[in-house]
Structure formats: structure tokens, C-alpha cells
Amino acid sequence: MMQLLVYGGVFILGAASPGPDFLIVTKHAMTGRRPGLAAAAGIAGGVGVHAAVALAGLGAVLLASPGLYAAVRLIAAGYLVYLGATALWAIRPRRPGDTAEASEPSEDEAPLTGAGQATTVRTKSWTAFRQGLLTNVLNAKVVAFLITLMPGFLPTRPDLLDMTAIWVVSVAVTLVWFGLLALAVAHFSAFLQRPRVNFALTLIVGCALLAIGGYMAVSTLAGL
């Protein structure tokens, strides 16, 4: 039990470090509590996938194959660039002659603006969950982190109970941390949705996602 508590403490330090997951939760929590919590649940689901892959030994195969690892990183970079670009597109200046239909953002395009009046809370939550899940699942660094961390907290020959326990802790810690982040951001959603504040934060988040995606792509290609 003590080992699991220590593992959880170390794991949360990694989860709390700023990165794409942090930006995705912040982006959706600004529109409300439910989308923020849905994004947190998606990220926790992604961690669950990574933890299962690491425990099954498949993560080592990924890390041992430079080409496969690079391909996953490039896909992740492309997805982050896409999210950043659509966030910036949602706040683009619109001409007076633009039609309402042309200015209506898509579900991926408007996470900071409420996705339009016609978009239901359920749709926004699903979009948030999907983006959180994909952002985390495509981040190959997560499985690399788990492969490095887990062996120090597992017995030499772990049984199913040992592996299940460390998997549950990984997912639970992620859900709690990002859930609290979502609740904290959503608490100030009324202020954050003011036009000027919303525009500024959308610009920051969009540019940050573009920068992270661009850096990931350049660094990956440079290493080939």
C-alpha cells in the first residue's frame, strides 16, 4: 500500500507538469464544468491505455522501434497543430458580409466560445472527451514515462493484482488532478468568457498548441 501511495505521489508530479493535457482541459473548462470534466476523463482514459500498454510489455516494443515511435509523435504533432489552428480560426476577424452559417464554428473549432448556441452540452462534452483522449493517447512520452516509473514500484514478478492496482492508481490520480483543474477553471468561467478575456486566452492556448505541435514535429524529424 505504501508503495502505491509513493507511486501516486511521483505520478502526479508528472501529470501536473504543463503540457498538451493541461491546455486541453483548460480550453474546455473555460466553457463550463461538464466539458472540462469530460476532457479530464478523456485524458484519464488515455493514461489507462498507456498504462495497459506498458504493463503488457507493448510499450517497450514502441520505444525499441524508432520509426514507429517517430510516426506516433508526428501524428500527435499534427493533431496538436490542428487543435491550435482551429482554436485560432474560431476567433478570426469576420467581415460584416459573412453569413451566420459561415461564422458558425464546428465542434472542434469552438471549444472556447461555447460551440454556438445550437450545440448541446452533451455534444460539447463528447468533443472535450474525444480531444482529451486523443491528445493523451497520441503522446508517446506518456508510455515512455510509465515504462521508466512502473518497474520501481512493482515486484520482480508482478501478478495480475499488482498490475491492476498500479493501473487503477495511474488512472485515478490523472482523473483527480485534471478533474480538480477543470473545476478550478470552470469556477471562473463567467469571467473567462468575457469577450476580451476569452479572445486573449483563446489566442494563448491556440498559439501554445501550435508551438508544442510544431516543436514536436521538428524535433522528431531532426532525429530521423
N, C-alpha and C positions, 0 to 999 in steps of 0.2 A: 504493500500500500504506500509506504513512504517513497519507494522508487517511482511510483506513478505520480505522486504529488510533485516530486522534484522534476520529473519529465514534463508535467504540465506547466510548471513554472518556467522551465527553459523554453518550452514550445511557444508559450505566449509572448516571450521576448521576440521570437522570430515573427510571429503573427502580427505583433504590434508595430513592426518596422514599416515606415511609409512605403507605399508601392502601388501597383495597379489595383489590388484588392481594396485598399484604403480609399482610393479615388472613386471606384465604382460604388461602394457603399455610401460615401459622402454625396455623390451625384444623385443617387436615387432617394436618399433620406431627406434631401432638401425638398422633395415634392410631397413628403408625408411619411408617417411611421411605417405603414404597411409595405410600401415599396422598398424602404430601407431595410426592413427586417427580411423581406424576400431576397434582396441582394445578399444579405448576410447568410441566409440559409443556402443560397446557391454556392457561395464560397465554401461554406462548411461541407456541402456535398462534393465540391471539387477536392477538398482535402481528404474526404473519405475515399475518393477514387485513388488519389495519390498514395494514401496510407495502405490501401489494399494492394496496389501495385508493388509498393516497396516490400510489404510483408510476404508477397508471393514470389519475390525474387525477380520480378519482371523489370523493376526499376534499374537493377544492375545491368540488364541487357540494353536498356535505353542508353545508359551512360557509357557503356562499352562500345556503342556504335556511334562514332562521331557524325556520320551522315544522317542517321535517324534523329539524333539529338538536335543537330542543326536544323533539320526540316521542321521539327516541332517548334523550335524557337522562332523560325521565320514565319510560321503560321500564326504564332502568338503575337509577333510583332505586327503582322498585317492586321490582325483583329483589333489591337490597341490603336493603331493608326486609323482604322475605320471608325472606332468609337469616338476618338478625338475629333476626326473630321466631321462626323455627323453632329456632334455637340456644337461645334463652331458654325456649321451650316444652319443650325436651328436659330442662331442669334444674328444671322446675316442681315444687313440692311435691306429692307424691302421697299420697292418702288410703289408709289400710290396706285399705279395701274395693276399691280399684282392681284390675281383673283384669290378668293378665300381658299379655294381648293389648292392653289399653288403654294400658298403660305402655310397650309396645314401640315405640320411635321409628321413624319412616320413614327412608329412606336420606338424605333431605335434612335430616332433623330432628336427626340424632345424629352429626355429624361429630366431636364432641369426646369422645364416650363409647364409641367403637368400633363404633357402629351395631348393637349387640346381638351376642350370641354366634352367632346363626344367620346373620349376614351374612358373606359370604366376603370375603377380601382383594380379589379381583377386582372385586366389586361396589363395595366402598369406593373402590377406585382409580378406577373408572369415574365414580362420583359426584364424586370430587375433580376429575377431569379436566374433567367437564362444567361444574362450578361455576367452575373456573378459566377455562375457555374463554368461558363466557357473561359472567362478570364483566368480563373484558377486552374482549371484542368489543362489549359494550354501553356501554363507556366512550368516549364521543365525544372526550374530551380527548386520548386517545392518538393518534388520527389527526390532530388539530389540532397536537399536538407534533411529529409526524413531518413534516407539511407545512411546518412552520416550520424544522425542523432539516435535513432532507434536501437542499434546494437548495444549501446552503452546502458540501456535500461531493460534489456531482455536477457533471460538466462541463456546459457550456451546452446541448449536445445529447447527452445520455447514450444509449449504445447498450444492447442487452439485457444485455451482460456487466456494465456499470456498475450497472444496476438490480438484476441478480441478486446481485451482490456486496454491495450495501448492504442488500438484503433478508436475505441469509444472516447478515450481521453483526448485524442487528437481532434476528433470532430467536435466534441463538446466544448473544448477550450476555444476553438475557432468560432463556434456559434455564439458563445457567451461574449467573447471580445468584440466581434463585429456587430452583434446584436446591441451591445451597450453603446458602441459608436453610433449605430443607426438611431437609437433612442435619443442620444445626446444631440445629434444634428437635427433630428426631427423636432425636438423641443423648440428650436429656434426657427422652424420652417416659415412661420409667418414673416419674420424679419428677412430671412434669406430669399423669400420670393418677391420682395420688393424689386421693381424693375431694374434699378441701377445696381443693386446688390446682386441680383440674380444674373445680370449680364456680366458683371465683373467676375463672379465665381465660375460661371459657365466658361468664360474665356480662359480662366486659370486652369480649370480642370481639363478642358479640351486641349489646351497647349501642352499641359503636363502629359496627357495620354499620348499625344503626337510625339513629344520628346522621348518618352520612355520607349515607345514602339520604334521610333527611328534609331535610337541608340542601340536597341536590341538587334535590329536588322543589320546595322553597320558593323557592330562588334561580332555578330555571328558570321557575316560574310568575310570579314577580315581574318577570322580564324580558320577559314576553309583552306 
